[in-house]
Amino acid sequence: MGKRMSTDTKHFTYYWLPLILYAGVIFTVSSFPLPPPKVEIPFIDKFIHLVEYGILGFLFYRALRISRLARRVFILAIIFSILYALSDEIHQFFVPGRKFDLWDLAADSLGIVLVTLYLKHKQGLARK
């Protein structure tokens, strides 16, 4: 009979691994030069940033919620996610065809804050 996975391994695999893989996907996609835009939809780039980093905020919130840092999950999920978004913008500064864009960082941050506020509100309702 095979060994059963430890609780720590299960928690890492279920909560932290998706976050790490998703952050890796963001980094990888950010490493490619931007192709020329084919369809001009106003603010579609900012909407994509909002959704992309909203997902990252969700994954950070989800992983931190079961950690020893759970009491501060809301603020830590926001801080860690925004720091990752900032690091991604800095990374893009060094990628040909890309640039550091404060408006992208603002859209990233807005997505993060909106999702974590929703999760905090939802968690508060579940406690009542």
GUVOBA-971513 format. One line per 3 residues: number of its first residue (from 0); their letters; for each residue x, z, y of N, C-alpha, C, O. Coordinates in nm, 4 decimals, always signed. Layout:
BEGIN
NUM = A = X,Z,Y,X,Z,Y,X,Z,Y,X,Z,Y  ...
***
This chain:
BEGIN
0 = MGK = +0.0827,+0.0000,-0.1183,+0.0000,+0.0000,+0.0000,+0.0877,+0.0000,+0.1255,+0.1892,+0.0695,+0.1298  +0.0497,-0.0766,+0.2263,+0.1272,-0.0834,+0.3500,+0.1049,+0.0390,+0.4360,+0.0035,+0.1078,+0.4245  +0.2010,+0.0646,+0.5219,+0.1892,+0.1772,+0.6135,+0.0828,+0.1477,+0.7186,+0.0653,+0.0334,+0.7609
3 = RMS = +0.0139,+0.2498,+0.7590,-0.0831,+0.2338,+0.8670,-0.0088,+0.2413,+1.0000,+0.0913,+0.3116,+1.0138  -0.0604,+0.1672,+1.0967,+0.0013,+0.1701,+1.2287,-0.0207,+0.3063,+1.2926,-0.1281,+0.3651,+1.2803  +0.0821,+0.3559,+1.3609,+0.0674,+0.4826,+1.4314,-0.0258,+0.4628,+1.5508,-0.0467,+0.3509,+1.5976
6 = TDT = -0.0804,+0.5725,+1.5982,-0.1693,+0.5665,+1.7145,-0.0958,+0.5097,+1.8348,-0.1532,+0.4315,+1.9106  +0.0306,+0.5477,+1.8536,+0.1085,+0.4950,+1.9658,+0.1250,+0.3440,+1.9564,+0.1142,+0.2737,+2.0569  +0.1508,+0.2943,+1.8368,+0.1664,+0.1499,+1.8170,+0.0355,+0.0781,+1.8430,+0.0342,-0.0284,+1.9046
9 = KHF = -0.0743,+0.1348,+1.7969,-0.2057,+0.0750,+1.8218,-0.2362,+0.0711,+1.9714,-0.2827,-0.0302,+2.0235  -0.2095,+0.1822,+2.0399,-0.2342,+0.1866,+2.1843,-0.1486,+0.0849,+2.2579,-0.1967,+0.0154,+2.3474  -0.0217,+0.0764,+2.2200,+0.0652,-0.0218,+2.2843,+0.0129,-0.1629,+2.2594,+0.0019,-0.2424,+2.3528
12 = TYY = -0.0191,-0.1942,+2.1352,-0.0640,-0.3286,+2.0987,-0.1949,-0.3645,+2.1672,-0.2121,-0.4777,+2.2125  -0.2859,-0.2708,+2.1751,-0.4180,-0.2995,+2.2302,-0.4227,-0.2935,+2.3833,-0.4916,-0.3735,+2.4466  -0.3496,-0.1988,+2.4425,-0.3592,-0.1783,+2.5873,-0.2441,-0.2375,+2.6673,-0.2669,-0.3002,+2.7707
15 = WLP = -0.1222,-0.2188,+2.6216,-0.0067,-0.2611,+2.7011,+0.0400,-0.4032,+2.6714,+0.0809,-0.4745,+2.7630  +0.0349,-0.4450,+2.5469,+0.0817,-0.5791,+2.5116,+0.0052,-0.6894,+2.5858,+0.0682,-0.7829,+2.6351  -0.1278,-0.6821,+2.5955,-0.1975,-0.7867,+2.6733,-0.1512,-0.7923,+2.8184,-0.1391,-0.9007,+2.8754
18 = LIL = -0.1254,-0.6772,+2.8781,-0.0756,-0.6721,+3.0153,+0.0612,-0.7381,+3.0269,+0.0852,-0.8174,+3.1179  +0.1496,-0.7053,+2.9352,+0.2848,-0.7619,+2.9368,+0.2801,-0.9134,+2.9151,+0.3487,-0.9884,+2.9846  +0.2000,-0.9577,+2.8199,+0.1883,-1.1019,+2.7936,+0.1287,-1.1750,+2.9140,+0.1757,-1.2828,+2.9503
21 = YAG = +0.0262,-1.1174,+2.9756,-0.0365,-1.1812,+3.0912,+0.0614,-1.1888,+3.2087,+0.0677,-1.2907,+3.2775  +0.1371,-1.0825,+3.2317,+0.2390,-1.0843,+3.3377,+0.3429,-1.1920,+3.3073,+0.3916,-1.2585,+3.3987  +0.3768,-1.2094,+3.1813,+0.4697,-1.3151,+3.1416,+0.4150,-1.4543,+3.1683,+0.4885,-1.5441,+3.2093
24 = VIF = +0.2852,-1.4715,+3.1448,+0.2207,-1.6005,+3.1731,+0.2261,-1.6288,+3.3230,+0.2585,-1.7403,+3.3639  +0.1947,-1.5292,+3.4044,+0.2009,-1.5466,+3.5502,+0.3414,-1.5875,+3.5913,+0.3586,-1.6820,+3.6683  +0.4418,-1.5173,+3.5408,+0.5806,-1.5475,+3.5759,+0.6174,-1.6896,+3.5335,+0.6804,-1.7632,+3.6094
27 = TVS = +0.5777,-1.7275,+3.4125,+0.6107,-1.8607,+3.3606,+0.5467,-1.9702,+3.4451,+0.6134,-2.0661,+3.4837  +0.4185,-1.9562,+3.4737,+0.3483,-2.0573,+3.5538,+0.4097,-2.0650,+3.6935,+0.4204,-2.1736,+3.7504  +0.4498,-1.9510,+3.7487,+0.5118,-1.9491,+3.8815,+0.6508,-2.0119,+3.8833,+0.7049,-2.0414,+3.9898
30 = SFP = +0.7070,-2.0316,+3.7671,+0.8417,-2.0898,+3.7583,+0.8420,-2.2414,+3.7688,+0.9475,-2.3020,+3.7878  +0.7243,-2.3037,+3.7567,+0.7152,-2.4496,+3.7649,+0.6929,-2.4924,+3.9091,+0.6161,-2.4295,+3.9819  +0.7607,-2.6005,+3.9508,+0.7318,-2.6536,+4.0846,+0.5860,-2.6981,+4.0915,+0.5290,-2.7440,+3.9925
33 = LPP = +0.5279,-2.6840,+4.2081,+0.3877,-2.7238,+4.2244,+0.3728,-2.8746,+4.2205,+0.4476,-2.9455,+4.2878  +0.2776,-2.9254,+4.1428,+0.2495,-3.0694,+4.1483,+0.1711,-3.0996,+4.2766,+0.1103,-3.0092,+4.3339  +0.1717,-3.2232,+4.3216,+0.0939,-3.2545,+4.4413,-0.0557,-3.2340,+4.4143,-0.1039,-3.2681,+4.3063
36 = PKV = -0.1297,-3.1786,+4.5117,-0.2721,-3.1538,+4.4889,-0.3494,-3.2846,+4.4731,-0.3253,-3.3815,+4.5452  -0.4428,-3.2858,+4.3774,-0.5218,-3.4062,+4.3521,-0.6587,-3.3968,+4.4179,-0.7093,-3.4965,+4.4696  -0.7189,-3.2796,+4.4167,-0.8511,-3.2606,+4.4750,-0.8408,-3.1516,+4.5808,-0.7876,-3.0437,+4.5548
39 = EIP = -0.8903,-3.1791,+4.6962,-0.8875,-3.0811,+4.8043,-1.0191,-3.0053,+4.8081,-1.1198,-3.0584,+4.8549  -1.0195,-2.8829,+4.7598,-1.1333,-2.7935,+4.7715,-1.0863,-2.6788,+4.8605,-0.9894,-2.6104,+4.8278  -1.1543,-2.6578,+4.9720,-1.1088,-2.5540,+5.0650,-1.0953,-2.4174,+4.9970,-1.1869,-2.3704,+4.9295
42 = FID = -0.9821,-2.3569,+5.0160,-0.9519,-2.2204,+4.9704,-0.9527,-2.2021,+4.8188,-0.9557,-2.0884,+4.7718  -0.9503,-2.3092,+4.7417,-0.9512,-2.2957,+4.5957,-0.8252,-2.2218,+4.5482,-0.8306,-2.1437,+4.4532  -0.7134,-2.2469,+4.6142,-0.5887,-2.1791,+4.5784,-0.6028,-2.0275,+4.5950,-0.5579,-1.9510,+4.5096
45 = KFI = -0.6642,-1.9854,+4.7030,-0.6806,-1.8412,+4.7273,-0.7784,-1.7806,+4.6267,-0.7594,-1.6675,+4.5820  -0.8822,-1.8548,+4.5914,-0.9770,-1.8070,+4.4915,-0.9076,-1.7901,+4.3563,-0.9315,-1.6922,+4.2855  -0.8227,-1.8845,+4.3213,-0.7473,-1.8752,+4.1953,-0.6582,-1.7513,+4.1967,-0.6502,-1.6789,+4.0976
48 = HLV = -0.5912,-1.7273,+4.3093,-0.5073,-1.6071,+4.3223,-0.5921,-1.4808,+4.3067,-0.5517,-1.3870,+4.2379  -0.7078,-1.4781,+4.3693,-0.7972,-1.3628,+4.3624,-0.8356,-1.3332,+4.2170,-0.8296,-1.2181,+4.1737  -0.8741,-1.4343,+4.1432,-0.9146,-1.4170,+4.0033,-0.7941,-1.3804,+3.9158,-0.8011,-1.2882,+3.8346
51 = EYG = -0.6846,-1.4530,+3.9334,-0.5639,-1.4306,+3.8528,-0.5153,-1.2859,+3.8638,-0.4826,-1.2229,+3.7632  -0.5110,-1.2346,+3.9854,-0.4608,-1.0987,+4.0041,-0.5682,-0.9937,+3.9851,-0.5368,-0.8771,+3.9611  -0.6952,-1.0328,+3.9953,-0.8024,-0.9418,+3.9553,-0.7907,-0.9095,+3.8075,-0.8110,-0.7954,+3.7662
54 = ILG = -0.7580,-1.0106,+3.7279,-0.7371,-0.9899,+3.5840,-0.6173,-0.8979,+3.5612,-0.6226,-0.8087,+3.4765  -0.5097,-0.9193,+3.6361,-0.3929,-0.8317,+3.6226,-0.4300,-0.6878,+3.6580,-0.3908,-0.5947,+3.5877  -0.5052,-0.6691,+3.7666,-0.5502,-0.5346,+3.8054,-0.6337,-0.4704,+3.6960,-0.6187,-0.3517,+3.6670
57 = FLF = -0.7221,-0.5496,+3.6352,-0.8035,-0.5000,+3.5232,-0.7147,-0.4545,+3.4073,-0.7357,-0.3473,+3.3506  -0.6157,-0.5364,+3.3727,-0.5278,-0.5018,+3.2608,-0.4442,-0.3775,+3.2896,-0.4241,-0.2941,+3.2013  -0.3953,-0.3648,+3.4136,-0.3218,-0.2427,+3.4510,-0.4143,-0.1214,+3.4437,-0.3771,-0.0180,+3.3883
60 = YRA = -0.5333,-0.1338,+3.4987,-0.6301,-0.0235,+3.4974,-0.6600,+0.0189,+3.3537,-0.6602,+0.1376,+3.3213  -0.6847,-0.0787,+3.2698,-0.7176,-0.0547,+3.1295,-0.6037,+0.0166,+3.0567,-0.6274,+0.1095,+2.9795  -0.4809,-0.0268,+3.0814,-0.3652,+0.0336,+3.0135,-0.3374,+0.1741,+3.0671,-0.3083,+0.2656,+2.9900
63 = LRI = -0.3464,+0.1909,+3.1973,-0.3158,+0.3214,+3.2563,-0.4235,+0.4253,+3.2255,-0.3952,+0.5450,+3.2215  -0.5453,+0.3803,+3.2041,-0.6576,+0.4708,+3.1787,-0.6357,+0.5569,+3.0550,-0.6862,+0.6690,+3.0484  -0.5618,+0.5070,+2.9576,-0.5403,+0.5831,+2.8342,-0.4026,+0.6501,+2.8329,-0.3628,+0.7073,+2.7314
66 = SRL = -0.3302,+0.6434,+2.9441,-0.1958,+0.7009,+2.9505,-0.2000,+0.8419,+3.0093,-0.3061,+0.8920,+3.0466  -0.0841,+0.9038,+3.0167,-0.0725,+1.0352,+3.0795,-0.0996,+1.0285,+3.2291,-0.1194,+1.1313,+3.2938  -0.1005,+0.9093,+3.2830,-0.1233,+0.8901,+3.4269,-0.2703,+0.8636,+3.4585,-0.3026,+0.8197,+3.5689
69 = ARR = -0.3587,+0.8896,+3.3642,-0.4998,+0.8525,+3.3773,-0.5673,+0.9132,+3.5002,-0.6591,+0.8533,+3.5561  -0.5229,+1.0304,+3.5422,-0.5863,+1.0922,+3.6591,-0.5682,+1.0090,+3.7854,-0.6491,+1.0180,+3.8778  -0.4651,+0.9299,+3.7898,-0.4357,+0.8489,+3.9080,-0.4482,+0.6991,+3.8785,-0.3851,+0.6164,+3.9443
72 = VFI = -0.5293,+0.6661,+3.7802,-0.5384,+0.5283,+3.7323,-0.5748,+0.4307,+3.8433,-0.5174,+0.3221,+3.8506  -0.6680,+0.4667,+3.9287,-0.7155,+0.3757,+4.0337,-0.6015,+0.3353,+4.1264,-0.5761,+0.2164,+4.1450  -0.5338,+0.4316,+4.1837,-0.4284,+0.4010,+4.2819,-0.3069,+0.3386,+4.2138,-0.2452,+0.2478,+4.2696
75 = LAI = -0.2715,+0.3854,+4.0949,-0.1552,+0.3300,+4.0254,-0.1781,+0.1861,+3.9816,-0.0867,+0.1040,+3.9889  -0.2981,+0.1548,+3.9365,-0.3286,+0.0163,+3.8979,-0.3138,-0.0758,+4.0186,-0.2610,-0.1864,+4.0067  -0.3599,-0.0307,+4.1333,-0.3465,-0.1107,+4.2557,-0.1999,-0.1253,+4.2951,-0.1534,-0.2359,+4.3225
78 = IFS = -0.1279,-0.0148,+4.2979,+0.0132,-0.0188,+4.3398,+0.0952,-0.1082,+4.2469,+0.1658,-0.1975,+4.2938  +0.0866,-0.0854,+4.1158,+0.1666,-0.1639,+4.0215,+0.1299,-0.3121,+4.0265,+0.2176,-0.3983,+4.0197  +0.0014,-0.3414,+4.0383,-0.0420,-0.4815,+4.0429,+0.0051,-0.5507,+4.1695,+0.0515,-0.6645,+4.1643
81 = ILY = -0.0063,-0.4834,+4.2829,+0.0389,-0.5438,+4.4086,+0.1904,-0.5594,+4.4092,+0.2421,-0.6587,+4.4603  +0.2616,-0.4631,+4.3534,+0.4073,-0.4781,+4.3437,+0.4440,-0.5980,+4.2565,+0.5395,-0.6698,+4.2862  +0.3683,-0.6196,+4.1493,+0.3944,-0.7371,+4.0658,+0.3642,-0.8650,+4.1434,+0.4397,-0.9619,+4.1360
84 = ALS = +0.2538,-0.8653,+4.2178,+0.2187,-0.9821,+4.2996,+0.3283,-1.0098,+4.4027,+0.3650,-1.1252,+4.4249  +0.3797,-0.9056,+4.4648,+0.4893,-0.9211,+4.5612,+0.6131,-0.9777,+4.4927,+0.6784,-1.0672,+4.5465  +0.6456,-0.9263,+4.3751,+0.7628,-0.9775,+4.3030,+0.7442,-1.1241,+4.2654,+0.8404,-1.2010,+4.2635
87 = DEI = +0.6202,-1.1627,+4.2356,+0.5921,-1.3019,+4.2018,+0.6103,-1.3916,+4.3243,+0.6640,-1.5018,+4.3127  +0.5666,-1.3458,+4.4402,+0.5860,-1.4246,+4.5628,+0.7353,-1.4376,+4.5954,+0.7805,-1.5441,+4.6373  +0.8100,-1.3317,+4.5768,+0.9558,-1.3379,+4.5989,+1.0180,-1.4363,+4.4997,+1.1027,-1.5175,+4.5368
90 = HQF = +0.9762,-1.4286,+4.3756,+1.0251,-1.5204,+4.2716,+0.9979,-1.6657,+4.3119,+1.0842,-1.7519,+4.2952  +0.8783,-1.6929,+4.3647,+0.8426,-1.8296,+4.4024,+0.9268,-1.8824,+4.5179,+0.9432,-2.0035,+4.5327  +0.9794,-1.7933,+4.5987,+1.0674,-1.8336,+4.7083,+1.1878,-1.9123,+4.6555,+1.2410,-1.9991,+4.7246
93 = FVP = +1.2297,-1.8814,+4.5334,+1.3478,-1.9440,+4.4734,+1.3139,-2.0629,+4.3824,+1.4034,-2.1231,+4.3231  +1.1854,-2.0963,+4.3716,+1.1424,-2.2078,+4.2865,+1.1229,-2.3313,+4.3745,+1.0478,-2.3259,+4.4720  +1.1897,-2.4434,+4.3415,+1.1727,-2.5653,+4.4218,+1.0253,-2.6058,+4.4305,+0.9541,-2.6056,+4.3301
96 = GRK = +0.9809,-2.6400,+4.5498,+0.8432,-2.6818,+4.5708,+0.7459,-2.5669,+4.5937,+0.6282,-2.5901,+4.6212  +0.7932,-2.4448,+4.5829,+0.7086,-2.3273,+4.6056,+0.7655,-2.2473,+4.7223,+0.8760,-2.2741,+4.7698  +0.6890,-2.1498,+4.7672,+0.7337,-2.0677,+4.8790,+0.6711,-1.9291,+4.8701,+0.5744,-1.9069,+4.7973
99 = FDL = +0.7279,-1.8385,+4.9445,+0.6697,-1.7054,+4.9622,+0.5535,-1.7222,+5.0597,+0.5715,-1.7751,+5.1694  +0.4335,-1.6771,+5.0198,+0.3142,-1.6970,+5.1028,+0.2384,-1.5652,+5.1168,+0.1835,-1.5136,+5.0194  +0.2359,-1.5114,+5.2386,+0.1652,-1.3854,+5.2618,+0.0151,-1.3974,+5.2367,-0.0489,-1.3002,+5.1966
102 = WDL = -0.0418,-1.5169,+5.2602,-0.1848,-1.5358,+5.2339,-0.2136,-1.5314,+5.0840,-0.3186,-1.4821,+5.0427  -0.1220,-1.5820,+5.0030,-0.1378,-1.5699,+4.8576,-0.1324,-1.4223,+4.8174,-0.2124,-1.3765,+4.7358  -0.0382,-1.3494,+4.8749,-0.0261,-1.2066,+4.8455,-0.1522,-1.1327,+4.8894,-0.1967,-1.0404,+4.8212
105 = AAD = -0.2091,-1.1720,+5.0007,-0.3345,-1.1097,+5.0471,-0.4479,-1.1387,+4.9486,-0.5255,-1.0490,+4.9157  -0.4579,-1.2628,+4.9015,-0.5617,-1.2983,+4.8041,-0.5397,-1.2228,+4.6725,-0.6349,-1.1746,+4.6112  -0.4140,-1.2131,+4.6301,-0.3805,-1.1365,+4.5093,-0.4281,-0.9920,+4.5254,-0.4948,-0.9370,+4.4377
108 = SLG = -0.3930,-0.9325,+4.6379,-0.4261,-0.7918,+4.6640,-0.5762,-0.7702,+4.6706,-0.6270,-0.6705,+4.6193  -0.6475,-0.8629,+4.7335,-0.7924,-0.8509,+4.7415,-0.8548,-0.8542,+4.6020,-0.9438,-0.7746,+4.5723  -0.8094,-0.9445,+4.5174,-0.8597,-0.9506,+4.3802,-0.8333,-0.8213,+4.3052,-0.9200,-0.7715,+4.2335
111 = IVL = -0.7146,-0.7678,+4.3218,-0.6763,-0.6423,+4.2560,-0.7662,-0.5282,+4.3021,-0.8211,-0.4545,+4.2201  -0.7808,-0.5142,+4.4320,-0.8593,-0.4036,+4.4871,-1.0069,-0.4166,+4.4482,-1.0694,-0.3174,+4.4107  -1.0627,-0.5362,+4.4564,-1.2035,-0.5538,+4.4203,-1.2300,-0.5159,+4.2742,-1.3271,-0.4464,+4.2442
114 = VTL = -1.1443,-0.5611,+4.1852,-1.1644,-0.5315,+4.0431,-1.1453,-0.3828,+4.0145,-1.2251,-0.3229,+3.9425  -1.0410,-0.3232,+4.0699,-1.0183,-0.1803,+4.0420,-1.1264,-0.0937,+4.1063,-1.1649,+0.0082,+4.0490  -1.1764,-0.1318,+4.2242,-1.2895,-0.0583,+4.2836,-1.4121,-0.0662,+4.1937,-1.4807,+0.0337,+4.1725
117 = YLK = -1.4394,-0.1841,+4.1415,-1.5520,-0.2013,+4.0494,-1.5343,-0.1124,+3.9261,-1.6280,-0.0442,+3.8846  -1.4146,-0.1131,+3.8680,-1.3899,-0.0334,+3.7479,-1.4007,+0.1160,+3.7767,-1.4533,+0.1916,+3.6951  -1.3511,+0.1582,+3.8923,-1.3614,+0.2995,+3.9301,-1.5081,+0.3373,+3.9477,-1.5511,+0.4429,+3.9015
120 = HKQ = -1.5840,+0.2521,+4.0137,-1.7261,+0.2777,+4.0345,-1.8001,+0.2826,+3.8998,-1.8818,+0.3715,+3.8756  -1.7703,+0.1874,+3.8147,-1.8340,+0.1812,+3.6825,-1.8000,+0.3054,+3.6009,-1.8865,+0.3606,+3.5330  -1.6753,+0.3494,+3.6071,-1.6330,+0.4686,+3.5337,-1.7039,+0.5922,+3.5893,-1.7438,+0.6809,+3.5139
123 = GLA = -1.7191,+0.5974,+3.7221,-1.7900,+0.7095,+3.7835,-1.9354,+0.7146,+3.7411,-1.9902,+0.8228,+3.7199  -1.9986,+0.5982,+3.7284,-2.1387,+0.5941,+3.6836,-2.1512,+0.6381,+3.5387,-2.2498,+0.7011,+3.5003  -2.0503,+0.6043,+3.4582,-2.0541,+0.6419,+3.3156,-2.0435,+0.7927,+3.2963,-2.0924,+0.8461,+3.1967
126 = RK = -1.9800,+0.8615,+3.3906,-1.9647,+1.0084,+3.3800,-2.0930,+1.0816,+3.4146,-2.1111,+1.1965,+3.3743  -2.1827,+1.0173,+3.4887,-2.3068,+1.0856,+3.5320,-2.4069,+1.0947,+3.4215,-2.5157,+1.1487,+3.4410
***
